[in-house]
Amino acid sequence: MWRRSRSLVMKDGKSLFVFAEISLRPNLSGLAASFRMSRGWLPWTRQVGRSRAHWLGDQWRGWLDATEHAWWRRGILASLRTDHRTSGAGREERLVADIEKLSEELQRKYSKPPLEWLRRGSSIDDDDGASSSTSAANPRASCSPTSADLSHVRHACRTLASYRVLSPYVTDREKLLRSLRDRNGDESTARKLLRAGVSFSLHLSKDPAQTASRMLRAMAYDHGDVGWGWEEGSECEGDVVAELRTSRCLYVSLFSNENAQDLATATCCAVDGVPWFPADAHATFGVRVSRLSALSEGDRACVLTVEKGS
């Protein structure tokens, strides 16, 4: 049996916290930073956890998005200036302006219902009932996206725009994908800082496995209601204490609709969930967080598990 993860986020009534993924990148003036906010630990009640509104109000989420974009702009300008192909005579400024313009165009395309494109790249593509409507296969496709969904749409559109604008200049595709992952929070300093914070939390926890489970539920809560369909297993076997899965992912769907599905590996797959946890978490804290399958790799669902061990 599976239940919606949203209804379980605050089931245990525990306190939660907010953690920020911080990425420091050098430029000529010193260090530029960009951050992405994810739901973590803050005081929450069951009523708040089950409300339809996101935990951040639209005003605050908009402010965070704008602040993050300003730091992203500084970071990508610093990166472009290190490559002769993307710098000189104001070229880096023009490239960033082109990215922002294309990103805005993509956002207008993907921010309004109906969201039929959410069917792309998900397991419902394989349903035998090909003649059924998108709304029947995905009832939420006709829903208006929440502020959380829109934040992820903006993030995905900016990544897609970056890829398209920079591809003619950075012809090494793997290098470009690595750069996009860095821009999205996978830069080594950011990863070390985030994992240090997670390790500290696990160290203080009386039950690291349950703490890790709440972190994954927090990730599911930060994802929008329309773009994802996270569910949590009500019964886990063996050492598995939590299992979350979704057959729909906003990033995979949007990128698949633009014939760029593997860009999902440079966005949510690179920075959400499993990458938060240190590689030695099992040996140090007796907990292992794994991604058993991923829509971005052609599987029918993204499946995340938390295992408890000695």
SULBEL-V263126 format. One record per pair of residues at least 12 apart in sequence whose C-alpha atoms are under 6 Angstrom apart, sorted by sequence separation. I is the first residue (numbers start at 1). GAP is how many residues later the second one is. D is the distance in Angstrom with one decimal. If there is no record, write none. Layout:
# SULBEL-V263126
i=[I,I]
gap=[GAP,GAP]
d=[D,D]
This chain:
# SULBEL-V263126
i=[22,80,232,252,291,22,231,251,291,21,231,290,21,230,274,290,20,230,289,20,229,289,288,229,288,228,287,18,19,228,287,18,227,286,287,17,18,227,286,16,17,286,16,17,116,15,16,115,15,16,114,15,114,113,113,35,34,10,34,33,34,10,7,32,27,106,103,247,103,246,246,245,103,245,102,244,244,243,99,243,99,242,242,241,240,241,240,239,239,149,148,209,145,195,195,195,181,140,209,123,122,122,121,121,120,118,121,120,23,23,22,21,123,40,39,39,9,6,5,5,4,5,3,2,3,2,2,2,1]
gap=[12,12,12,12,12,13,13,13,13,14,14,14,15,15,15,15,16,16,16,17,17,17,18,19,19,20,20,21,21,21,21,22,22,22,22,23,23,23,23,24,24,24,25,25,25,26,26,26,27,27,27,28,28,29,31,33,34,36,37,38,38,39,43,43,51,51,54,54,55,55,56,57,58,58,59,59,60,61,62,62,63,63,64,65,66,66,67,68,69,75,76,78,81,81,82,83,85,86,99,124,125,126,131,132,133,135,135,136,162,167,168,173,177,178,179,183,208,215,225,226,227,227,228,229,229,230,231,232,233]
d=[5.9,5.9,4.5,5.7,5.7,4.7,5.6,5.8,4.5,5.2,5.4,5.7,5.4,5.4,5.9,5.4,6.0,4.5,5.7,5.0,5.0,4.6,5.7,5.8,5.1,5.1,5.6,5.5,6.0,5.0,4.7,4.2,5.8,5.9,5.9,4.2,5.1,4.4,4.9,5.4,1.9,5.0,2.1,4.0,5.6,5.7,3.8,4.6,5.6,5.7,5.8,4.8,4.7,5.8,5.7,5.8,5.8,5.3,4.7,5.7,5.4,5.3,5.7,5.7,5.1,5.8,5.2,4.3,4.9,5.5,5.4,5.4,5.3,4.4,5.7,5.8,5.2,5.7,5.2,4.4,5.5,5.6,5.2,5.8,5.7,5.7,4.2,5.2,5.2,4.3,4.8,5.5,6.0,5.5,5.7,5.7,4.6,5.7,5.8,5.6,5.6,5.0,5.7,4.9,4.6,5.1,5.7,6.0,5.9,4.1,4.9,5.7,4.7,5.7,5.1,5.7,5.6,6.0,5.7,4.8,4.4,5.3,5.3,5.9,5.4,5.5,4.7,5.9,5.9]
